[in-house]
Amino acid sequence: MYSATLALSSPKSAPAQPTHLRWPETLTSLVRPNAHLKPMTFSFKKSLTVPPLSALLAMLAFSATALAQDGKQQIDHEAASFEKRIQSGPDSDANWKESKPSLLKTLATAKDNLAAGRTLLGLAQLSFVGPDLTGLENVSGSAEILKSGGSGFEKEWKRRETQLADYNKRYTGMRWDGKPAAVRAIAEANWVETRALFEASRPYAAATKIQYGLYYLGRSQGNADFAFFCNGLNLKAQKPAPDYRSLAPEIEVLQSRVIAAYQPPASIEHHSEFIQINAAIKTAKELDGAHLYFGSLYKYLDATRLLAMLSAKPDPAQAQRLEADAADFRRQLASANVDESIGEIFLERAESAVAGFNADKSDTSKLKPAQAVLETVLPAYLAANEKPLPAPAPADHVINITLVRWPYT
């Protein structure tokens, strides 16, 4: 377990052990691409081992196919791969049976947005499918580890530790030149969770069941793989990347707003939403502390969105105004001299919400995401690119509360 010392108070942590392996929605979920492919390795000992000509030709053909695809095709391919993997999960397994409907629903939403040209939003929404899927696969594919108990899990954990060290070298060596800021932001947000989820798996397995530890190991794998997937996308930024900065003051102000809002009846009626908000803020802080400022901006805005959703109360008469506001923001972002694609993720969410309402006006709540984004999130995005807030003054009276919690809950 982890202990965190917070000033003031914080939302309650999630239950220590879920009924099934359908984990709290607060664990940020991202894609594990090409899970069916085993990594190729070459051995350099006393002499160089050269693969057969046929193998080299196959590798070149595979690389040429990947290069021939544009980023949208790559993302579409991953979405199709996810669907096959979900459908192949055995219904005889209670965890798979319970998780399939929500996974397929989220995947369908992502595919709809990809089809509508909302590529960045579709990519972000796929993040809610991959790690959960990878975690489930990791449990169902580890029968021997489950049989061997704690010793088997410890052996697997140490194997993954070595793998994670290799992943760290790979990630730190990646280049982001010419990549959209949004793609880098999503990758950073996933990468920062890789280590935390990996480290959480060991105490989780010891405190609950081995299968839960294996699930966290799977999620850790999924987060790392998705970061690599983002880096490999053939998407090109049309403008130079902004010079983002630390958002530590803004994140602290947001945390204070969440604490102030966490009062009955909202704290009772929206408990799960507050857990999500707290998870996003936690991730934003970790990213900011690691100087991964693309990712910290993304998660800060996502936490801002989730908080704004709690108070959003749109009515049908606002639909046209929200649609016009979205068009204005679209023009504003397009006219900038830097890559504004992180803001575009959220703008696409607003545009999707307006389109959904226009298709079926019987449910006004469909406009909530649009109202939250257009009235709160995008103004916060533009403000974050301006002069930073002053560092918050330390509290006169600080109450230290130590919470025992799992990561991102």
Phi, psi and omega in degrees: 000163177245147173245139181231130179261120184241145169282144183067231186225175182211155177304151180298150179283162180288162176305145186294331185218113177290160181297317178237191179271024175269098195278164181306140182295353183282343176285114184298128190251132179222170196282138169250093184285154172052043182295337182280351182263132176271140181296140177275134177230149178240142184260125176248101179247235181286331179224160181280127177269115184262127178296155177302156180302321180298322179292319179297319178296320179296319179296318179296321179296319179298315181296319180296321179296317180297318181291331181288335179281140171273173185301322181296319178295321178298317180292318177301319180297318179295320179298318178295321178296319178301316182298318178297318181294321179295313182296334181279350178295133185289126177291344177291342177270121184300323181294316177297314183300321181286325186276333186305311183302315181290323178297315181293324179295314179295320178297318179298320178297316178298316181295322177298317180291322176298318180294330181275002179089006178269072189295314184293319177294318178299319178297315180296322182288332174299339180296342179273000182252311191304304183296321178298316178298314180295321178297316178298317179296323182293324178289310184292339180262013183238044183301319182293322178294319179298322179292323185279350174074213186299322181294322178292321179294318181299320178296317179293321180298317180292325176297317179292329178298317177297318179297319181294325177297320177294320178298321181297319177297319180295316183294314182294341178269358182285148178252144180243012180303127176082356179275146176301142180302324181296319180295316177296320181298316179295320178297314180297320180297328178279322183296321185294337179275346184302309181293316182298317180291322177299311182293329179289334185298324184292306178294330178295317179296322181288323185275335183238260179225155180303322184297328179290321175298320178295326178297314179296323176300320178296318179295319177302315177301316181298320179296316179297314182298323182290325176299318178293322179299315179300317181295331181272359180291136177275061175245134183243134175286139180274346182223162180294153180289144176292163176262084184286158185235177175293139177249024183306314179297318180295321180294321178295320177297317178298318178300320178296321178295321179294315180299318179295326181281342184279071180226149176298146004274351184300321182295336178271313184290331184237038183301315182295325178293322178294326176297317178299316181298314181298322178296317180295320178294318178301314179296318179300318179296317181295318178296316180297318179295332179270005181063028174263078194283338174294312180293322181294322176297315180301312182286327174299315179293324179294319176296321177298318178298313183297321178292318180295329179298330182294329183254000180292129180221072182284159171230161185304329182294341181276349188303312182294321179295318179297321178295319178293320178298321179297319179295322178296315178296324178300315179294321181295315180292323181293331183275353181291157180265007175230168180290115181254027189292336175296317175296327181295330177305314184282325175298318177297327177295318178295316180296322178296319180295317179296317179298320178296320178292317180297332179283333181208098187273014181281342184238101182293335182298343177298339180276352182305312179300323180293314180298316181298316183290312188285328183266339185232309189290308182294322171301322177294324178297313180295322179293324181294338179272358179260206182295132182292155175291152173293151179299134181297142178289144179296147181292144178295321181233119182247129174253118179271122179240120179265121181253133173265121191208163172267159184295140174062035173233000000 
